[in-house]
Amino acid sequence: MQDVVLALLAKEPSHGYDLRRRLVAALGPLGETLNVGQVYVTLTRLEKTGLVVQEREDTPVRGPRRKVYALTAAGQERVGAWLAESAGPRVDVTDFHLKLVAAAESGLADPLALVDARRRELLRTLAEVQHATLAHEPNSEAGLLLEGVALRMQADLRWLEACERTWVARARGKTGEDR
C-alpha cells in the first residue's frame, strides 16, 4: 500500500481521509474495509523513512484538523521506480490494478504502457510454461500443475485485454479523440 499512497500523493498533497476516499473509489467494494487509520499509519511510516513530509494542517468546516502530506524528492524517486519495475510472475490482480490507477492519477506512467509490458511478460512466461508442459506426461502431477499455471496466465491475459479496453476508453474520453 505504501507505493500506491506515494503515487497518489504525486498528483497532489493530500490528507489520509482523501487518500482513503480515492483508494476506495479505485477498489470499489474491495476497498470498503480499508480503514482511514491504516492510511495514516502508512503515512506515518512513509514520513519516518523520509518519503513524505507533513506539509500543513487543514482546518475543515466540520471535524478534526487534518494533516496534509506531500512527497519528498526521495518519495518522488521511489514512485518512479515502482511504476517502472516489472510486476513479476505472480503479481496480484488488485496490486496491478492499483498500479494502473496510481499511474493514471499521478501522470507519471501510462497505464496502457504498463498493460502492454505486463502482457509481454505474461506471454513470454506462458510460452515457457507451455514448453515445459510438453516435456511432461499429460496426466502426471507435474503436468496438471503446469496446466493450472498456464490457465491462470491465460485468464490474466484476458483480464489485461479488459484493462486495455477501459484505459483506451478513458483516454478517448479525456482527449475527445477516436483511436
CYANA upper distance limits for C-alpha pairs under 8 A (distance plus 0.5 A):
  1 MET  CA      5 VAL  CA      6.72
  1 MET  CA     42 THR  CA      8.13
  2 GLN  CA      6 LEU  CA      6.70
  2 GLN  CA     42 THR  CA      6.75
  2 GLN  CA     43 LEU  CA      8.44
  2 GLN  CA     46 LEU  CA      7.82
  3 ASP  CA      7 ALA  CA      6.65
  3 ASP  CA     78 ARG  CA      8.23
  3 ASP  CA     79 VAL  CA      6.90
  3 ASP  CA     82 TRP  CA      7.42
  4 VAL  CA      8 LEU  CA      6.69
  4 VAL  CA     98 LEU  CA      7.17
  4 VAL  CA     99 LYS  CA      7.21
  4 VAL  CA    102 ALA  CA      6.62
  5 VAL  CA      9 LEU  CA      6.74
  5 VAL  CA     19 LEU  CA      7.66
  5 VAL  CA     39 VAL  CA      8.50
  5 VAL  CA     42 THR  CA      8.48
  5 VAL  CA     43 LEU  CA      8.38
  6 LEU  CA     10 ALA  CA      6.85
  6 LEU  CA     51 LEU  CA      8.43
  6 LEU  CA     52 VAL  CA      8.34
  6 LEU  CA     71 LEU  CA      7.44
  6 LEU  CA     75 GLY  CA      7.11
  6 LEU  CA     76 GLN  CA      8.13
  6 LEU  CA     79 VAL  CA      6.75
  7 ALA  CA     11 LYS  CA      7.72
  7 ALA  CA     79 VAL  CA      6.14
  7 ALA  CA    102 ALA  CA      5.90
  7 ALA  CA    103 ALA  CA      7.58
  7 ALA  CA    105 GLU  CA      8.25
  7 ALA  CA    106 SER  CA      6.37
  8 LEU  CA     12 GLU  CA      7.80
  8 LEU  CA     19 LEU  CA      7.75
  8 LEU  CA    102 ALA  CA      6.29
  8 LEU  CA    105 GLU  CA      7.00
  8 LEU  CA    106 SER  CA      6.53
  9 LEU  CA     13 PRO  CA      5.82
  9 LEU  CA     14 SER  CA      6.91
  9 LEU  CA     69 TYR  CA      8.06
  9 LEU  CA     70 ALA  CA      6.61
  9 LEU  CA     71 LEU  CA      6.71
  9 LEU  CA    106 SER  CA      8.05
 10 ALA  CA     70 ALA  CA      8.25
 10 ALA  CA     71 LEU  CA      6.98
 10 ALA  CA     76 GLN  CA      7.30
 10 ALA  CA     79 VAL  CA      8.37
 10 ALA  CA    106 SER  CA      5.73
 11 LYS  CA    105 GLU  CA      6.73
 11 LYS  CA    106 SER  CA      4.93
 11 LYS  CA    107 GLY  CA      7.73
 12 GLU  CA     70 ALA  CA      7.67
 13 PRO  CA     55 GLU  CA      8.35
 13 PRO  CA     68 VAL  CA      6.76
 13 PRO  CA     69 TYR  CA      5.85
 13 PRO  CA     70 ALA  CA      4.95
 13 PRO  CA     71 LEU  CA      7.81
 14 SER  CA     18 ASP  CA      6.76
 14 SER  CA     19 LEU  CA      7.08
 14 SER  CA     68 VAL  CA      5.51
 14 SER  CA     69 TYR  CA      5.97
 14 SER  CA     70 ALA  CA      7.37
 15 HIS  CA     19 LEU  CA      6.84
 15 HIS  CA     66 ARG  CA      6.70
 15 HIS  CA     67 LYS  CA      6.11
 15 HIS  CA     68 VAL  CA      4.86
 15 HIS  CA     69 TYR  CA      6.50
 16 GLY  CA     20 ARG  CA      6.54
 16 GLY  CA     36 VAL  CA      6.83
 16 GLY  CA     39 VAL  CA      6.21
 16 GLY  CA     40 TYR  CA      6.14
 16 GLY  CA     43 LEU  CA      8.20
 16 GLY  CA     66 ARG  CA      8.31
 16 GLY  CA     67 LYS  CA      8.16
 16 GLY  CA     68 VAL  CA      8.15
 17 TYR  CA     21 ARG  CA      6.71
 17 TYR  CA     36 VAL  CA      6.55
 17 TYR  CA     39 VAL  CA      8.49
 18 ASP  CA     22 ARG  CA      6.76
 19 LEU  CA     23 LEU  CA      6.66
 19 LEU  CA     39 VAL  CA      7.85
 20 ARG  CA     24 VAL  CA      6.55
 20 ARG  CA     34 LEU  CA      7.73
 20 ARG  CA     35 ASN  CA      8.05
 20 ARG  CA     36 VAL  CA      6.41
 20 ARG  CA     39 VAL  CA      7.10
 21 ARG  CA     25 ALA  CA      6.64
 22 ARG  CA     26 ALA  CA      6.74
 23 LEU  CA     27 LEU  CA      6.59
 23 LEU  CA     31 GLY  CA      7.19
 24 VAL  CA     28 GLY  CA      6.06
 24 VAL  CA     29 PRO  CA      8.02
 24 VAL  CA     30 LEU  CA      8.13
 24 VAL  CA     31 GLY  CA      5.01
 24 VAL  CA     32 GLU  CA      6.62
 24 VAL  CA     34 LEU  CA      7.88
 25 ALA  CA     31 GLY  CA      8.12
 26 ALA  CA     31 GLY  CA      8.24
 26 ALA  CA     98 LEU  CA      7.62
 26 ALA  CA    101 VAL  CA      7.33
 27 LEU  CA     31 GLY  CA      5.38
 27 LEU  CA     94 THR  CA      8.38
 27 LEU  CA     98 LEU  CA      8.22
 28 GLY  CA     32 GLU  CA      7.55
 34 LEU  CA     38 GLN  CA      7.55
 35 ASN  CA     39 VAL  CA      7.47
 36 VAL  CA     40 TYR  CA      6.91
 37 GLY  CA     41 VAL  CA      6.59
 38 GLN  CA     42 THR  CA      6.68
 39 VAL  CA     43 LEU  CA      6.69
 40 TYR  CA     44 THR  CA      6.58
 41 VAL  CA     45 ARG  CA      6.79
 42 THR  CA     46 LEU  CA      6.65
 43 LEU  CA     47 GLU  CA      6.53
 43 LEU  CA     52 VAL  CA      7.86
 43 LEU  CA     69 TYR  CA      8.22
 44 THR  CA     48 LYS  CA      6.73
 45 ARG  CA     49 THR  CA      6.87
 46 LEU  CA     50 GLY  CA      6.80
 46 LEU  CA     51 LEU  CA      5.76
 46 LEU  CA     52 VAL  CA      6.18
 47 GLU  CA     51 LEU  CA      6.28
 47 GLU  CA     52 VAL  CA      5.24
 47 GLU  CA     53 VAL  CA      6.03
 47 GLU  CA     54 GLN  CA      8.05
 50 GLY  CA     72 THR  CA      7.52
 50 GLY  CA     74 ALA  CA      7.54
 50 GLY  CA     75 GLY  CA      7.90
 51 LEU  CA     71 LEU  CA      6.58
 51 LEU  CA     72 THR  CA      5.86
 51 LEU  CA     73 ALA  CA      7.93
 51 LEU  CA     74 ALA  CA      5.94
 51 LEU  CA     75 GLY  CA      4.52
 51 LEU  CA     76 GLN  CA      8.22
 52 VAL  CA     69 TYR  CA      6.83
 52 VAL  CA     70 ALA  CA      5.96
 52 VAL  CA     71 LEU  CA      4.91
 52 VAL  CA     72 THR  CA      5.67
 52 VAL  CA     75 GLY  CA      6.67
 53 VAL  CA     69 TYR  CA      6.05
 53 VAL  CA     70 ALA  CA      6.03
 53 VAL  CA     71 LEU  CA      6.91
 53 VAL  CA     72 THR  CA      7.03
 54 GLN  CA     67 LYS  CA      6.97
 54 GLN  CA     68 VAL  CA      6.27
 54 GLN  CA     69 TYR  CA      4.93
 54 GLN  CA     70 ALA  CA      6.91
 55 GLU  CA     67 LYS  CA      8.03
 55 GLU  CA     68 VAL  CA      6.11
 55 GLU  CA     69 TYR  CA      5.84
 55 GLU  CA     70 ALA  CA      6.55
 56 ARG  CA     67 LYS  CA      6.54
 56 ARG  CA     68 VAL  CA      5.89
 56 ARG  CA     69 TYR  CA      7.87
 57 GLU  CA     65 ARG  CA      6.74
 57 GLU  CA     66 ARG  CA      5.82
 57 GLU  CA     67 LYS  CA      4.94
 57 GLU  CA     68 VAL  CA      6.15
 58 ASP  CA     65 ARG  CA      6.12
 58 ASP  CA     66 ARG  CA      5.67
 58 ASP  CA     67 LYS  CA      6.92
 58 ASP  CA     68 VAL  CA      7.35
 59 THR  CA     64 PRO  CA      7.65
 59 THR  CA     65 ARG  CA      5.26
 59 THR  CA     66 ARG  CA      7.12
 60 PRO  CA     64 PRO  CA      7.52
 60 PRO  CA     65 ARG  CA      6.85
 60 PRO  CA     66 ARG  CA      8.10
 71 LEU  CA     75 GLY  CA      5.74
 71 LEU  CA     76 GLN  CA      6.62
 72 THR  CA     76 GLN  CA      6.74
 73 ALA  CA     77 GLU  CA      6.73
 74 ALA  CA     78 ARG  CA      6.71
 75 GLY  CA     79 VAL  CA      6.76
 76 GLN  CA     80 GLY  CA      6.86
 77 GLU  CA     81 ALA  CA      6.75
 78 ARG  CA     82 TRP  CA      6.56
 79 VAL  CA     83 LEU  CA      6.64
 80 GLY  CA     84 ALA  CA      6.68
 80 GLY  CA    108 LEU  CA      7.41
 81 ALA  CA     85 GLU  CA      6.59
 83 LEU  CA     99 LYS  CA      7.57
 83 LEU  CA    103 ALA  CA      7.45
 83 LEU  CA    108 LEU  CA      8.30
 83 LEU  CA    109 ALA  CA      7.14
 84 ALA  CA    109 ALA  CA      8.45
 86 SER  CA    117 ALA  CA      8.44
 86 SER  CA    118 ARG  CA      8.04
 87 ALA  CA     91 VAL  CA      6.33
 87 ALA  CA     96 PHE  CA      7.89
 87 ALA  CA    118 ARG  CA      7.38
 89 PRO  CA    121 GLU  CA      8.38
 89 PRO  CA    122 LEU  CA      7.89
 89 PRO  CA    125 THR  CA      8.16
 91 VAL  CA     95 ASP  CA      7.53
 91 VAL  CA     96 PHE  CA      7.33
 92 ASP  CA     96 PHE  CA      6.83
 93 VAL  CA     97 HIS  CA      6.54
 94 THR  CA     98 LEU  CA      6.67
 95 ASP  CA     99 LYS  CA      6.75
 96 PHE  CA    100 LEU  CA      6.85
 97 HIS  CA    101 VAL  CA      6.83
 98 LEU  CA    102 ALA  CA      6.42
 99 LYS  CA    103 ALA  CA      6.46
100 LEU  CA    104 ALA  CA      6.75
100 LEU  CA    111 PRO  CA      5.53
100 LEU  CA    114 LEU  CA      7.71
101 VAL  CA    105 GLU  CA      6.58
101 VAL  CA    111 PRO  CA      8.04
102 ALA  CA    106 SER  CA      6.36
103 ALA  CA    107 GLY  CA      6.27
103 ALA  CA    108 LEU  CA      6.25
103 ALA  CA    109 ALA  CA      5.40
103 ALA  CA    110 ASP  CA      6.77
103 ALA  CA    111 PRO  CA      6.50
104 ALA  CA    108 LEU  CA      7.87
104 ALA  CA    109 ALA  CA      7.25
104 ALA  CA    110 ASP  CA      6.96
104 ALA  CA    111 PRO  CA      6.60
109 ALA  CA    113 ALA  CA      8.15
109 ALA  CA    114 LEU  CA      8.19
110 ASP  CA    114 LEU  CA      6.98
111 PRO  CA    115 VAL  CA      6.69
111 PRO  CA    167 TRP  CA      7.40
112 LEU  CA    116 ASP  CA      6.61
112 LEU  CA    164 GLU  CA      6.74
112 LEU  CA    167 TRP  CA      7.04
112 LEU  CA    168 VAL  CA      7.97
113 ALA  CA    117 ALA  CA      6.62
114 LEU  CA    118 ARG  CA      6.61
115 VAL  CA    119 ARG  CA      6.58
115 VAL  CA    160 LEU  CA      6.83
115 VAL  CA    163 CYS  CA      7.75
115 VAL  CA    164 GLU  CA      7.19
116 ASP  CA    120 ARG  CA      6.75
117 ALA  CA    121 GLU  CA      6.74
118 ARG  CA    122 LEU  CA      6.63
119 ARG  CA    123 LEU  CA      6.56
119 ARG  CA    157 LEU  CA      6.92
119 ARG  CA    160 LEU  CA      7.45
120 ARG  CA    124 ARG  CA      6.69
121 GLU  CA    125 THR  CA      6.77
122 LEU  CA    126 LEU  CA      6.35
122 LEU  CA    153 MET  CA      7.08
122 LEU  CA    157 LEU  CA      7.69
123 LEU  CA    127 ALA  CA      6.64
124 ARG  CA    128 GLU  CA      7.03
125 THR  CA    129 VAL  CA      6.76
126 LEU  CA    130 GLN  CA      6.55
126 LEU  CA    150 ALA  CA      6.57
126 LEU  CA    153 MET  CA      7.04
126 LEU  CA    154 GLN  CA      8.42
127 ALA  CA    131 HIS  CA      6.60
128 GLU  CA    132 ALA  CA      6.72
129 VAL  CA    133 THR  CA      6.57
129 VAL  CA    146 LEU  CA      6.94
129 VAL  CA    149 VAL  CA      8.01
129 VAL  CA    150 ALA  CA      6.93
130 GLN  CA    134 LEU  CA      6.99
130 GLN  CA    146 LEU  CA      8.18
130 GLN  CA    150 ALA  CA      7.44
131 HIS  CA    135 ALA  CA      7.45
132 ALA  CA    136 HIS  CA      7.54
132 ALA  CA    146 LEU  CA      8.09
133 THR  CA    137 GLU  CA      8.49
133 THR  CA    138 PRO  CA      8.32
133 THR  CA    143 GLY  CA      6.24
133 THR  CA    146 LEU  CA      6.41
133 THR  CA    147 GLU  CA      7.60
134 LEU  CA    138 PRO  CA      8.45
136 HIS  CA    140 SER  CA      7.45
136 HIS  CA    142 ALA  CA      7.42
136 HIS  CA    143 GLY  CA      6.05
137 GLU  CA    143 GLY  CA      6.66
138 PRO  CA    143 GLY  CA      6.09
138 PRO  CA    144 LEU  CA      7.87
139 ASN  CA    143 GLY  CA      6.74
139 ASN  CA    144 LEU  CA      7.05
140 SER  CA    144 LEU  CA      6.67
141 GLU  CA    145 LEU  CA      6.83
142 ALA  CA    146 LEU  CA      6.69
143 GLY  CA    147 GLU  CA      6.60
144 LEU  CA    148 GLY  CA      6.81
145 LEU  CA    149 VAL  CA      6.81
146 LEU  CA    150 ALA  CA      6.65
147 GLU  CA    151 LEU  CA      6.62
148 GLY  CA    152 ARG  CA      6.69
149 VAL  CA    153 MET  CA      6.81
150 ALA  CA    154 GLN  CA      6.70
151 LEU  CA    155 ALA  CA      6.73
152 ARG  CA    156 ASP  CA      6.73
153 MET  CA    157 LEU  CA      6.67
154 GLN  CA    158 ARG  CA      6.85
155 ALA  CA    159 TRP  CA      6.76
156 ASP  CA    160 LEU  CA      6.69
157 LEU  CA    161 GLU  CA      6.95
158 ARG  CA    162 ALA  CA      7.12
159 TRP  CA    163 CYS  CA      6.78
160 LEU  CA    164 GLU  CA      6.58
161 GLU  CA    165 ARG  CA      6.80
162 ALA  CA    166 THR  CA      6.77
163 CYS  CA    167 TRP  CA      6.67
164 GLU  CA    168 VAL  CA      6.44
165 ARG  CA    169 ALA  CA      6.63
166 THR  CA    170 ARG  CA      6.73
167 TRP  CA    171 ALA  CA      6.57
168 VAL  CA    172 ARG  CA      6.70
169 ALA  CA    173 GLY  CA      6.66
170 ARG  CA    174 LYS  CA      6.74
171 ALA  CA    175 THR  CA      6.73
172 ARG  CA    176 GLY  CA      5.75
172 ARG  CA    177 GLU  CA      5.70
172 ARG  CA    178 ASP  CA      6.61
172 ARG  CA    179 ARG  CA      7.63
173 GLY  CA    177 GLU  CA      7.92
